[in-house]
């Protein structure tokens, strides 16, 4: 998982995460990582349209976003 987070940071790519919020609700977010430390990920959240902080322990999974091929 951390490999994908660092890839998003290095290449400025969007990724999708499943995140458990403070109310224990699982949410799906599309983010672009702007910073990482030992406990948190700082990322632009396309859902909230602002830079947000995500606890690493609360990121349940992450994955690449497939780009669709348009005509």
BAZA-712042 format. One line per field, with one value per residue (C-alpha): residue number from 1; residue in three letters; x, y, z. Coordinates in steps of 0.02 Angstrom, whole numbers, m for minus. Each point is the difference from the previous one (the first is absolute). Layout:
num <- NUM; ... .
residu <- ALA; ... .
x <- X; ... .
y <- Y; ... .
z <- Z; ... .
END
This chain:
num <- 1; 2; 3; 4; 5; 6; 7; 8; 9; 10; 11; 12; 13; 14; 15; 16; 17; 18; 19; 20; 21; 22; 23; 24; 25; 26; 27; 28; 29; 30; 31; 32; 33; 34; 35; 36; 37; 38; 39; 40; 41; 42; 43; 44; 45; 46; 47; 48; 49; 50; 51; 52; 53; 54; 55; 56; 57; 58; 59; 60; 61; 62; 63; 64; 65; 66; 67; 68; 69; 70; 71 .
residu <- UNK; UNK; UNK; UNK; UNK; UNK; UNK; UNK; UNK; UNK; UNK; UNK; UNK; UNK; UNK; UNK; UNK; UNK; UNK; UNK; UNK; UNK; UNK; UNK; UNK; UNK; UNK; UNK; UNK; UNK; UNK; UNK; UNK; UNK; UNK; UNK; UNK; UNK; UNK; UNK; UNK; UNK; UNK; UNK; UNK; UNK; UNK; UNK; UNK; UNK; UNK; UNK; UNK; UNK; UNK; UNK; UNK; UNK; UNK; UNK; UNK; UNK; UNK; UNK; UNK; UNK; UNK; UNK; UNK; UNK; UNK .
x <- 0; 138; 80; m158; m12; 181; m33; m146; 115; 144; m102; m144; m125; m175; m36; m155; m2; m126; 10; m83; m49; m14; m179; 60; m84; 94; 12; 75; 110; 99; 157; 168; 135; 98; 94; 30; 69; 2; m183; m91; m23; m30; m98; m116; m171; m106; m158; 25; 92; 136; 161; m39; 98; m29; 64; 101; m80; m173; 40; m75; 59; 54; 11; 41; m134; m20; 0; m137; 44; m109; m40 .
y <- 0; 124; m32; 62; 151; 47; m26; 122; 124; m19; m4; 113; m135; m24; m157; m69; m41; m79; 96; m23; 170; 55; m67; m173; 22; m66; 126; m10; 147; 50; 90; 65; m14; 159; m61; m153; m22; m144; 15; 107; 30; 177; m5; 99; m82; 14; m37; 144; 107; 47; m63; m123; m103; m188; m113; m143; m122; 46; m30; m173; m22; 98; m29; 79; 84; m75; 127; m27; 5; 128; 15 .
z <- 0; 42; m170; m86; 115; m40; m186; 11; 86; m123; m162; 58; m45; 69; 99; 84; 186; 117; 162; 170; 68; 181; 8; m59; m169; m150; m141; m173; m48; m152; 56; m60; 133; 39; 154; 108; 176; 124; 51; m129; m184; m59; m162; m112; 18; m158; 101; 123; m128; 124; 77; 140; 125; 5; 140; m73; 124; m67; m183; m28; m179; m152; m186; m165; m103; m171; m139; m128; m183; m87; m185 .
END
